[in-house]
Amino acid sequence: MLHFSHPHHHLFHMNLPELFTCSGCQELGAGKRYACQHCNYQLHEFCALAPQALRSHPLHYQHELVFYSKPGKAKSKCDVCGKSIKGFSFRCNPCNFQIHPCCAMLPLEIVFAPHPHTLKFLMASPNGGETSFQCGECKRKRTGRIYRCAVCDYHLHAICAKIIFNGLKDSGITEPTSKSGPVLEAATRIATQVVTGFFGGLIEGIGQTVGEDIFQTVLGGAGNAFVSRGIAGK
């Protein structure tokens, strides 16, 4: 493919075990990617296939989220994982809401094999900043959204869940700081209605075939950890 962010060379779809820094969002990745064979330019699949806009996104349905290739000047934090926005992002200008492309793809409901109950995405941080809850995986408190088990009050940082989604877990990265720590076991399920919602109009600016490619390639890139599951929070 010839991507607008790298117009001089074609990018080829590859599946490599080595870690890489996405040239689009500047986040780490591993496994499937689009890469240039002439230079070290590499993109996550979801960054390479990012649409021009997302509408009716479940995390911010009030307004359309527009794709930007560079971070805004007024704010630099992702409203989902709490990490800095250094490159590609989706942004709502009226609300100053912004998220990484990979955070936009996170499901609203997940299940990890070691935990017997469904974890549901909390739509807002309980305290508006650093949570008062300790993550069951990294054993720390930090800013950003969380997944919560209503049965046993187990919590999981969205950024810790993103490690699986980015393919980092399969490369041995188990914590947001890239240090050794508790392993996030596979057996995560993604909400089928979320996928249907994207197909039904969430993706704006690209065709349905490309939309299907986004989900087929991204879901396949997580080590087959994501399986169909009904949507949460409705």
N, C-alpha and C positions, 0 to 999 in steps of 0.2 A: 504494500500500500504506500501511497505518497501522502504523507501527513503534513498539514499546514505548518506545524511547528518545526519541521525538518524537511524543507522543500528540495534540498539539493540531492538527497539520496532516497531510495526506496527503503521502507522498513519491512522486514520479513518476520513472519510468525515463527517463533522458536519456543522450545521447551528445554530449558537448561537448569541444572541444579544450583548453579552459583547465585549468590546474593547479588543484587544490583540496586542502584539508586535510580528511581524513575526520573527521567529528564523532564517529565511533565509536572507531576505533583511534588517531586523531590522526596517522596517517601520510599522506604525500602520495599523490595519485592523479591520473589524467587519463583522459579518454575516458568510457566508460560508468560510470554511477553512478545512485543514487537521490537525488533532490534535492527540497527543499521550494520551492514557488513563492512562498511568502510571506516566507521568511527565508533565511539563508545556511546552512541545515542540509543537509549532503550526506554520503552514505555510499558507500563502495566496495560493489560488488555482493556480494562475499563477506562483507562485514560486515553488510549489510542482510539477507542470507539465512542468516546463521550459525545453525547448529542449537544445541540446548541442550547437546549433548555429542558428543564424538567417541570412539568406542571402537575398540580395536585399531589405533590410528594407527601407521603404519610407523616414525615417529620416536620413539614412546613407546608400545609395544604392551602394556606391563605393566599399566597402569591406564587408566581412562577419563579423558579430558580434558574438563573441565567449562567451559562458557562463563561468563565473568564480564564485566560491563559496566564495572567499575572495577578498577584495578591493585591488587595485594595490598600489604600494608604491609611484609612481610619482605624482598621481593625485587622489583627493578624492571627486570631485564634479560631480553630474549627469548633463549631458549636456542638459537635458530637464527641470527638475524642479529646478535645482540649489542646491538641498540639498546634503549633504554628502553621499558618498557611504560607507556603513558600513558592507555590507555582499554581498548577491547575486547580480550579475550585468551581463550585456552584454557589451563586450568591443571590440573595434577595436584597435589592437596593433599598426598598422602603423600610425594611425591618433590620437591615444590617446583619441578617442571618447568613452564614456561609459554612460550607462543609467541603471536605475532601471528596473527590469522585468515589473513592473506595468506601468512605463513610456513607455516601448516598446509597450504596448498594447493600448495606447491612440489613439483615432481616429484623422484623419487630419481635420475633419469637424464636428462641433457640433451645436446644436440648443437648447437653453434654453427657457422654456415657457415664462418667463417675457420679453425676448428679441425677437423682430419680425424677425430678420435677421440671416442668417447663419454666424457663427464664424469660420474662417479658421486659421489653424495652420501656424504661420510664421516659415519658415525653419531656420531662423537665427535671433538672437537677434539684433535689429537695431543698437545698440551701442557696441555689443560684450560683454556687461556685464550687469550692472543694466539698465533696460529700463527707458526711459523718460516718459513712459505712466503709468497712475494710473489705477490699476485694478478696474473694475466696481463692483466687489464683496467685496474684502477685503479693498479696498480704499487705497492701498499702492503701492509703487514702490519697486521692488526687482529683483534679478537676476533670470535667467531662461527664458525659451521660453514662448511665449504668443499666445493666440488666438485673432484674430482681426476681427471686422466687418468693411468691406470696405465701407458700406453705411453710417454709423453714427459714425465711429471711436471709437466704444466701444471695450474695451480690457479686456481680462480675462487671468490671470496667468494659465499656465499649471498645476502648483501645486494646484491651487484652483479647477480646473477641475478634478484633480486626487482624490480629496476628495470624489466625487461621485463614481468614479471607484473603490475605496478601500472599499466602503460600509460605510464610516465614516459619511456621511451626515445623513443616517438613524439613526445613534447613537447620533446625536446632535452636531457633530464636523463640524463647518462651516468655519474655517479659518486654515491656515497652522500652527498657533501657538496654536491651540486647544482652543482658547478663543471664546466667543460668538461673533456673527457678522452677516452680511447679509446671508440669507439662499440661497444656490444654489438650485433653484427649479429643479425638475425632468423634463423629456421630452427632453432628449438628444438623438441624433440620431448618430449611428455609420455608417461609410462608408462600404457598402457591398463589394466594390471592395477591401478594405483592408483585409477583411475576406477571400475573394476569393484569394487574393494575397498570404496569408499565406498558404491556402490549395494548391495553385498552385506551391509552391516551396520555400516560405519564411521560413518555418520551416524545419530545417535540423537536422537530427539525431533522429527523432521520426516518427512513422507511422501516416498516415492520420487520423486514428480513434482517436488517442490521441490528434492530432491537433484539431479535431472537439470537443473533450471533453474540451479542454482549452477554446475555445470560447463559447461553450454552458454553461459551468459552470461559467465562468467569467462574461459573459453578464447577466446570470441569477442572479448573486450575487450582481448586482448593483441596486437591487430593481426594476427590469424591467424598468430602466430609459433609456436604450439604445435601439433604434429602427433603422431599416435599413435606410440607406441614401447613396446617390451617393458620390463618392470620390471627394475631393477638391484638388485644386492646380495642376491639369493636363489639 
